[in-house]
Amino acid sequence: MVLLTQSEALFDAQPNRVIKTCYNQPRAVLLNAHFLNPTQTPMKRGFFTIMAAQFFSSLADNALFVVAVALLRNTGAPTWQAAALVPMFALFYVLLAPWVGAFADARPKGHVMFVSNAIKVVGCLMMLWGSHPIMSYAIVGLGAAAYSPAKYGILTELLPASQLVKANGWIEGLTIASIILGVVLGGQLVGPVIGPWLAAIDVPMLNMHIQTPAQAAIASLVVVYALAACFNTRIPHTGVAMRPMPRKPWVLIPDFYHCNKRLWGDRLGQISLSTTTLFWGVSGNLRYIVLAWAAVALNYSTTEASKLVGVVAIGTAVGAVVASMRMRLDMACKVMPLGVAMGLLILLLNVIGNVWVAIPFLILLGGLGGFLVVPMNALLQHRGHNLMGAGRSIAVQNFNEQACILALGLIYSFATGAGVSSYIAIACFGLIVAGVMYIIQRWHASNLRNHPDEMAKLLAIARDGPHRVEP
């Protein structure tokens, strides 16, 4: 028998309540009626297991990205192919968006995360055994697309709304930490020191035909995915009733469209969704653009440039942690001016040519991004959970964010193939962030002015109301 803490027993004792989702079907959800101060309430059983699983899975994803870039460069592939890794990773997020949320809601989240990690291992092995890195990394993206609704959806099942910002601070902070270590790890695995040493290792009775440092790096990342899978098996069931997948999968397409429309129609959901969509669309592609910029502005190799991506992530982690400690859910929209400032700062990257100036600048840039995205992400999850349930709301969020990554990534890939420099790309991305964030800020001000009663109600629910699915 597993012994629970007092708060865990209190959570487990709450009765099931049948509520309606946007699909007009009953869905039994275990709700926590005790809305406590997040600074006084410990996280629920299994929260840190989820964090560990997320950390190692994301660590391997980001390390594999750097290894794939190095593999393409070493084989003399055209520059646009390395740039295409980012949109190809996002491809299945967009194509499978109507189904991955339902898949996450139909099974225990830990099981969904385990299966998703197994798909990532398949993509990793494909790259190891000679498949094109773009195709292989797309399969890893398939696993990530299935993983994400479970990763974020379990938070809204496990925790009350009062702890979502804090929980998002944890998960975003650890995700950023995994990006820091992942890009640095990937750079070192293909570097001149560790790479040849790994390639020289001979495992008795196991011939994987590893001949190059890049192949050895990929093989080592399979072990990291396996470690994440071990944590997946330890994630407890949250007590939320499963909702079976429909027998006819195509019926989910109009349902997904309806949920997408409903989240965009929500006065708070539309603001948080547009902000996170823009943020991840730009930052997802900046991950590669920083590598390209460092090669031109600082004459850095892939191994050296990967450290600068880690520097941005350090700032983002700090911003995420500070936001999780200082921000409440109802205060999330107050961070929007930071998005405009972030866009203007991106423009200044073009005049930096010294690494000792670049490092604090990139930390500041990342810090603004982290402080912006954590409360906005938490607000979006809160509204999505109230409107349609955890898994489907995260799938809608992923669809919009990854569609933005895919669109901007394809544009950048074509521009790279046409000879557009990283300096021009950085200027365009900075102007997009500043301009669109200003428009979103005015949009929110218009909602407050034209719909004061509705906005006051929604902000009150975010401030001190438990999760509840709204009609």
C-alpha positions as CSV (number, residue, x, y, z in Angstrom):
1,M,0.0,0.0,0.0
2,V,1.3,3.4,-0.9
3,L,1.3,6.0,1.9
4,L,0.0,9.4,0.9
5,T,0.7,12.8,2.4
6,Q,-2.2,14.7,3.9
7,S,-2.6,16.9,0.8
8,E,-2.5,13.9,-1.5
9,A,-5.1,12.0,0.5
10,L,-7.3,15.1,0.5
11,F,-7.0,15.3,-3.3
12,D,-7.7,11.6,-3.7
13,A,-10.8,11.8,-1.5
14,Q,-12.6,14.3,-3.8
15,P,-15.7,12.8,-5.6
16,N,-15.9,12.4,-9.3
17,R,-18.2,14.9,-11.0
18,V,-19.8,14.4,-14.4
19,I,-19.4,17.5,-16.6
20,K,-19.8,18.4,-20.2
21,T,-17.0,19.1,-22.7
22,C,-17.2,21.0,-25.9
23,Y,-18.0,17.7,-27.5
24,N,-21.3,17.5,-25.6
25,Q,-20.4,14.2,-24.0
26,P,-20.1,13.4,-20.3
27,R,-16.6,13.3,-18.9
28,A,-15.9,12.3,-15.3
29,V,-13.1,14.5,-13.9
30,L,-11.6,14.4,-10.5
31,L,-11.6,18.0,-9.2
32,N,-9.8,19.4,-6.2
33,A,-12.2,21.5,-4.2
34,H,-9.5,22.8,-1.9
35,F,-8.0,25.8,-3.6
36,L,-4.9,26.4,-1.5
37,N,-2.0,28.9,-1.6
38,P,0.6,27.4,-3.9
39,T,3.4,28.4,-1.6
40,Q,1.9,26.4,1.2
41,T,0.7,23.3,-0.8
42,P,3.2,20.6,-1.8
43,M,3.1,19.3,-5.3
44,K,1.1,16.1,-5.8
45,R,2.5,12.6,-5.8
46,G,4.2,11.9,-9.1
47,F,4.8,15.5,-10.1
48,F,8.6,15.3,-9.8
49,T,8.6,11.9,-11.7
50,I,6.8,13.7,-14.5
51,M,9.5,16.4,-14.4
52,A,12.3,13.9,-14.5
53,A,10.7,12.1,-17.5
54,Q,10.3,15.4,-19.3
55,F,13.8,16.5,-18.6
56,F,15.6,13.4,-20.1
57,S,13.2,13.2,-23.1
58,S,13.8,16.9,-24.0
59,L,17.5,16.5,-23.3
60,A,17.8,13.8,-25.9
61,D,15.6,15.8,-28.4
62,N,17.8,18.9,-28.3
63,A,21.1,16.9,-28.3
64,L,19.8,15.0,-31.3
65,F,19.0,18.3,-33.1
66,V,22.7,19.4,-32.8
67,V,24.0,16.0,-33.9
68,A,21.7,16.1,-36.9
69,V,22.9,19.5,-37.9
70,A,26.6,18.4,-37.6
71,L,25.8,15.2,-39.5
72,L,24.3,17.2,-42.4
73,R,27.3,19.7,-42.4
74,N,29.8,16.8,-42.3
75,T,28.3,15.2,-45.3
76,G,28.2,18.4,-47.3
77,A,24.4,18.7,-47.5
78,P,23.0,22.0,-48.7
79,T,22.5,24.6,-46.0
80,W,18.7,24.6,-46.4
81,Q,18.5,21.0,-45.2
82,A,19.9,21.9,-41.7
83,A,17.4,24.8,-41.5
84,A,14.6,22.3,-42.5
85,L,15.1,20.2,-39.4
86,V,13.1,22.6,-37.3
87,P,9.9,22.7,-39.5
88,M,10.1,18.9,-40.2
89,F,10.2,18.3,-36.4
90,A,6.9,20.4,-36.2
91,L,5.2,18.6,-39.1
92,F,3.4,15.9,-37.2
93,Y,2.3,18.3,-34.5
94,V,0.2,19.9,-37.2
95,L,-0.9,16.9,-39.2
96,L,-1.9,14.8,-36.1
97,A,-3.3,17.6,-34.0
98,P,-7.0,16.4,-34.1
99,W,-6.0,13.0,-32.8
100,V,-3.1,13.3,-30.4
101,G,-5.2,15.1,-27.8
102,A,-7.8,12.4,-27.9
103,F,-5.1,9.8,-27.7
104,A,-3.7,11.5,-24.5
105,D,-7.2,11.6,-22.9
106,A,-8.0,8.0,-23.8
107,R,-5.1,6.4,-21.9
108,P,-3.2,7.1,-18.7
109,K,-0.8,9.9,-19.4
110,G,2.3,7.9,-18.2
111,H,1.5,5.2,-20.8
112,V,1.1,7.8,-23.5
113,M,4.5,9.3,-22.6
114,F,6.1,5.9,-22.7
115,V,4.8,5.0,-26.1
116,S,5.8,8.5,-27.4
117,N,9.3,7.9,-26.2
118,A,9.5,4.6,-28.0
119,I,8.6,6.4,-31.2
120,K,11.5,8.8,-30.6
121,V,13.8,5.9,-30.2
122,V,12.7,4.5,-33.6
123,G,13.6,7.9,-35.2
124,C,16.9,7.9,-33.4
125,L,17.8,4.4,-34.6
126,M,16.7,5.3,-38.2
127,M,19.2,8.2,-38.2
128,L,21.9,5.8,-36.7
129,W,21.3,3.2,-39.5
130,G,21.5,5.5,-42.4
131,S,18.1,7.2,-43.0
132,H,18.2,10.8,-44.0
133,P,18.5,13.0,-40.9
134,I,15.5,15.1,-42.0
135,M,13.2,12.0,-42.3
136,S,14.6,10.6,-39.0
137,Y,14.1,13.8,-37.1
138,A,10.6,14.1,-38.4
139,I,9.8,10.7,-36.8
140,V,11.3,12.0,-33.5
141,G,8.9,14.9,-34.0
142,L,6.0,12.4,-34.3
143,G,6.9,11.0,-30.9
144,A,7.1,14.5,-29.5
145,A,3.7,15.4,-31.0
146,A,2.1,12.5,-29.1
147,Y,4.1,13.3,-25.9
148,S,3.2,16.9,-25.5
149,P,-0.5,16.7,-24.7
150,A,0.2,14.1,-22.1
151,K,3.1,16.1,-20.6
152,Y,1.1,19.3,-20.1
153,G,-2.3,17.7,-19.8
154,I,-1.4,15.7,-16.7
155,L,-0.6,19.0,-14.9
156,T,-4.2,20.2,-15.1
157,E,-5.4,16.8,-14.0
158,L,-3.0,16.6,-11.1
159,L,-2.9,20.2,-9.8
160,P,-5.4,23.0,-9.0
161,A,-5.4,26.2,-11.0
162,S,-3.6,28.0,-8.2
163,Q,-0.5,25.8,-8.8
164,L,-0.4,25.9,-12.6
165,V,1.9,28.9,-12.9
166,K,4.3,27.3,-10.3
167,A,4.0,23.9,-12.1
168,N,4.7,25.6,-15.5
169,G,7.7,27.3,-13.9
170,W,9.0,23.9,-13.0
171,I,8.3,22.2,-16.3
172,E,9.5,25.2,-18.5
173,G,12.5,25.7,-16.2
174,L,13.5,22.0,-16.5
175,T,12.7,22.0,-20.2
176,I,15.0,25.0,-20.7
177,A,17.6,23.3,-18.5
178,S,17.4,20.3,-20.8
179,I,17.8,22.6,-23.8
180,I,21.0,24.0,-22.2
181,L,22.4,20.7,-21.4
182,G,21.0,19.1,-24.6
183,V,22.6,21.5,-27.1
184,V,25.9,21.5,-25.2
185,L,25.8,17.7,-24.9
186,G,25.0,17.4,-28.6
187,G,27.9,19.7,-29.5
188,Q,30.3,17.9,-27.3
189,L,29.3,14.4,-28.6
190,V,30.2,15.4,-32.1
191,G,33.2,17.5,-31.0
192,P,36.9,16.6,-31.5
193,V,37.3,15.2,-27.9
194,I,34.4,13.1,-26.9
195,G,33.2,12.1,-30.4
196,P,36.2,10.0,-31.5
197,W,36.4,8.4,-28.0
198,L,32.8,7.3,-28.2
199,A,33.3,5.9,-31.7
200,A,36.2,3.8,-30.5
201,I,34.2,2.1,-27.8
202,D,33.7,-1.6,-28.6
203,V,30.8,-3.3,-26.9
204,P,31.2,-7.2,-26.8
205,M,28.6,-9.2,-28.7
206,L,26.9,-6.0,-30.0
207,N,27.8,-4.8,-33.4
208,M,25.9,-1.6,-34.3
209,H,28.1,-0.7,-37.2
210,I,29.2,2.6,-35.5
211,Q,32.1,4.1,-37.5
212,T,31.8,7.9,-37.0
213,P,31.6,10.2,-34.0
214,A,28.1,11.3,-35.1
215,Q,26.9,7.7,-35.2
216,A,28.3,7.2,-31.7
217,A,26.6,10.3,-30.5
218,I,23.2,9.1,-31.8
219,A,23.7,5.7,-30.1
220,S,24.4,7.3,-26.8
221,L,21.2,9.3,-27.1
222,V,19.2,6.1,-27.3
223,V,20.3,5.4,-23.8
224,V,19.0,8.9,-22.7
225,Y,15.6,8.1,-24.2
226,A,15.5,4.8,-22.4
227,L,16.1,6.6,-19.1
228,A,13.2,8.9,-19.8
229,A,11.1,5.8,-20.5
230,C,12.0,4.3,-17.2
231,F,10.6,7.4,-15.4
232,N,7.4,7.2,-17.6
233,T,6.6,3.8,-16.1
234,R,6.6,5.4,-12.6
235,I,4.1,8.1,-13.3
236,P,0.9,7.4,-11.3
237,H,-2.7,7.5,-12.5
238,T,-4.3,10.8,-11.6
239,G,-7.7,9.4,-11.0
240,V,-9.3,11.2,-14.0
241,A,-11.6,8.9,-16.0
242,M,-10.3,7.9,-19.4
243,R,-12.3,8.9,-22.5
244,P,-12.1,6.3,-25.2
245,M,-11.1,7.2,-28.8
246,P,-14.1,7.1,-31.2
247,R,-14.4,4.1,-33.5
248,K,-14.2,6.4,-36.5
249,P,-11.1,8.6,-36.1
250,W,-12.2,11.1,-38.8
251,V,-15.1,12.3,-36.6
252,L,-12.5,14.0,-34.5
253,I,-11.6,16.5,-37.2
254,P,-14.8,18.6,-36.9
255,D,-14.6,18.3,-33.1
256,F,-11.0,19.5,-33.2
257,Y,-12.0,22.4,-35.4
258,H,-14.8,23.3,-32.9
259,C,-12.4,23.2,-30.0
260,N,-9.9,25.3,-31.9
261,K,-12.6,27.8,-32.7
262,R,-13.8,27.9,-29.1
263,L,-10.3,28.6,-27.6
264,W,-9.7,31.4,-30.2
265,G,-13.2,32.8,-29.3
266,D,-12.4,32.9,-25.5
267,R,-11.5,36.5,-24.5
268,L,-8.5,35.3,-22.4
269,G,-7.7,32.1,-24.4
270,Q,-7.3,34.1,-27.6
271,I,-4.7,36.4,-26.1
272,S,-2.6,33.7,-24.4
273,L,-2.8,31.4,-27.4
274,S,-1.7,34.1,-29.8
275,T,1.2,35.1,-27.5
276,T,2.5,31.5,-27.1
277,T,2.0,30.8,-30.8
278,L,4.1,33.7,-31.7
279,F,6.7,33.0,-29.0
280,W,7.3,29.4,-29.9
281,G,7.0,30.0,-33.6
282,V,9.9,32.5,-33.5
283,S,12.0,30.9,-30.7
284,G,11.7,27.4,-32.3
285,N,13.4,28.8,-35.4
286,L,15.9,31.0,-33.6
287,R,17.4,27.9,-32.2
288,Y,18.9,27.2,-35.6
289,I,19.3,30.9,-36.6
290,V,21.6,31.4,-33.5
291,L,23.8,28.6,-34.8
292,A,24.0,30.2,-38.2
293,W,24.5,33.6,-36.8
294,A,27.4,32.4,-34.5
295,A,29.1,30.8,-37.5
296,V,29.0,34.1,-39.5
297,A,29.4,36.7,-36.7
298,L,31.8,34.9,-34.4
299,N,33.3,32.3,-36.8
300,Y,32.1,29.5,-34.5
301,S,31.9,25.7,-35.2
302,T,28.7,23.7,-34.4
303,T,30.2,22.6,-31.1
304,E,31.1,26.2,-30.1
305,A,27.8,27.7,-31.4
306,S,25.7,25.1,-29.5
307,K,27.0,26.7,-26.3
308,L,25.5,30.0,-27.2
309,V,22.1,28.3,-27.7
310,G,22.6,27.1,-24.2
311,V,23.3,30.6,-23.0
312,V,19.9,31.8,-24.3
313,A,18.3,28.9,-22.5
314,I,20.0,29.9,-19.2
315,G,18.3,33.2,-19.4
316,T,15.0,31.6,-20.3
317,A,15.3,29.3,-17.3
318,V,15.9,32.2,-14.9
319,G,13.0,34.1,-16.4
320,A,10.8,31.1,-16.0
321,V,11.7,30.5,-12.4
322,V,11.2,34.2,-11.5
323,A,7.8,34.3,-13.2
324,S,6.7,31.1,-11.4
325,M,7.5,32.8,-8.1
326,R,6.2,36.3,-8.8
327,M,3.2,35.9,-11.1
328,R,-0.4,34.9,-10.5
329,L,-2.6,33.4,-13.2
330,D,-4.8,36.5,-13.3
331,M,-1.7,38.7,-13.8
332,A,-0.5,36.8,-16.9
333,C,-1.5,39.4,-19.5
334,K,0.5,42.1,-17.8
335,V,3.7,40.6,-19.2
336,M,2.9,41.4,-22.8
337,P,5.0,44.6,-23.0
338,L,8.0,42.3,-22.5
339,G,7.2,40.7,-25.8
340,V,7.6,44.0,-27.6
341,A,10.9,44.6,-25.8
342,M,12.1,41.1,-26.7
343,G,11.4,41.8,-30.4
344,L,13.4,45.0,-30.4
345,L,16.3,43.4,-28.6
346,I,16.5,40.7,-31.3
347,L,17.3,43.4,-33.8
348,L,20.4,44.4,-31.8
349,L,21.8,40.9,-32.3
350,N,23.0,42.1,-35.7
351,V,25.4,44.6,-34.3
352,I,27.1,42.2,-31.9
353,G,30.4,40.8,-33.0
354,N,32.1,40.0,-29.6
355,V,31.3,36.9,-27.6
356,W,31.6,38.6,-24.3
357,V,29.0,41.1,-25.3
358,A,26.8,38.3,-26.9
359,I,26.7,36.2,-23.7
360,P,25.0,38.7,-21.3
361,F,22.8,40.0,-24.2
362,L,21.6,36.4,-25.0
363,I,20.9,35.8,-21.3
364,L,18.8,39.0,-21.1
365,L,16.9,38.0,-24.2
366,G,16.2,34.5,-22.9
367,G,15.1,35.9,-19.5
368,L,12.5,38.1,-21.1
369,G,11.2,35.2,-23.1
370,G,11.0,32.9,-20.0
371,F,9.2,35.6,-17.9
372,L,6.7,36.1,-20.8
373,V,5.9,32.5,-21.7
374,V,5.4,30.8,-18.3
375,P,2.4,32.8,-17.1
376,M,0.9,33.0,-20.6
377,N,1.3,29.2,-21.0
378,A,-0.3,28.6,-17.6
379,L,-3.3,30.9,-18.4
380,L,-3.8,29.1,-21.8
381,Q,-3.8,25.7,-20.1
382,H,-6.2,26.9,-17.5
383,R,-8.7,28.3,-20.1
384,G,-8.3,25.3,-22.3
385,H,-8.9,22.8,-19.4
386,N,-12.0,24.7,-18.4
387,L,-13.4,24.8,-22.0
388,M,-12.6,21.3,-23.4
389,G,-10.4,19.2,-21.1
390,A,-6.6,18.8,-20.8
391,G,-5.5,16.7,-23.6
392,R,-7.5,18.3,-26.3
393,S,-6.7,21.8,-25.2
394,I,-3.0,21.1,-25.3
395,A,-3.4,19.5,-28.8
396,V,-5.1,22.8,-30.0
397,Q,-2.2,24.8,-28.4
398,N,0.4,22.6,-30.1
399,F,-1.4,22.8,-33.5
400,N,-1.2,26.6,-33.5
401,E,2.3,26.9,-32.1
402,Q,3.8,24.2,-34.3
403,A,2.0,25.5,-37.3
404,C,3.7,28.8,-36.7
405,I,7.1,27.0,-36.3
406,L,6.4,25.1,-39.5
407,A,5.4,28.1,-41.5
408,L,8.3,30.3,-40.3
409,G,10.7,27.4,-40.7
410,L,9.7,26.7,-44.2
411,I,10.0,30.4,-45.1
412,Y,13.5,30.5,-43.5
413,S,14.5,27.3,-45.3
414,F,13.5,28.7,-48.7
415,A,15.2,32.0,-47.9
416,T,18.4,30.2,-46.9
417,G,18.3,28.2,-50.2
418,A,17.9,31.6,-52.0
419,G,21.0,33.0,-50.3
420,V,19.4,35.2,-47.6
421,S,21.8,35.9,-44.8
422,S,21.2,35.1,-41.1
423,Y,21.4,38.9,-40.4
424,I,18.4,39.6,-42.6
425,A,16.5,36.7,-41.0
426,I,17.2,38.0,-37.5
427,A,16.0,41.5,-38.4
428,C,12.8,40.0,-39.9
429,F,12.1,37.8,-36.8
430,G,12.7,40.8,-34.4
431,L,10.3,43.0,-36.3
432,I,7.7,40.2,-36.4
433,V,7.9,39.7,-32.6
434,A,7.7,43.4,-31.7
435,G,4.9,44.2,-34.2
436,V,2.7,41.3,-33.5
437,M,3.1,41.5,-29.7
438,Y,2.0,45.2,-29.9
439,I,-1.1,44.1,-31.9
440,I,-1.9,41.4,-29.3
441,Q,-1.5,44.0,-26.5
442,R,-4.0,46.3,-28.2
443,W,-6.3,43.4,-28.8
444,H,-6.4,42.6,-25.0
445,A,-7.0,46.3,-24.2
446,S,-9.9,46.3,-26.6
447,N,-11.4,43.2,-24.8
448,L,-11.1,44.9,-21.4
449,R,-12.8,48.1,-22.8
450,N,-15.6,46.4,-24.8
451,H,-16.3,43.4,-22.6
452,P,-15.6,44.5,-19.0
453,D,-18.1,42.2,-17.2
454,E,-17.0,39.1,-19.1
455,M,-13.3,39.8,-18.6
456,A,-13.8,40.5,-14.9
457,K,-15.5,37.1,-14.6
458,L,-12.8,35.2,-16.5
459,L,-10.0,36.9,-14.5
460,A,-11.8,36.1,-11.2
461,I,-12.0,32.4,-12.2
462,A,-8.3,32.5,-13.0
463,R,-7.5,34.2,-9.7
464,D,-9.5,32.1,-7.2
465,G,-11.7,29.5,-8.9
466,P,-11.1,25.8,-9.3
467,H,-10.9,24.0,-12.6
468,R,-14.4,23.5,-14.1
469,V,-15.5,22.9,-17.6
470,E,-17.7,25.7,-18.8
471,P,-20.8,25.2,-20.9
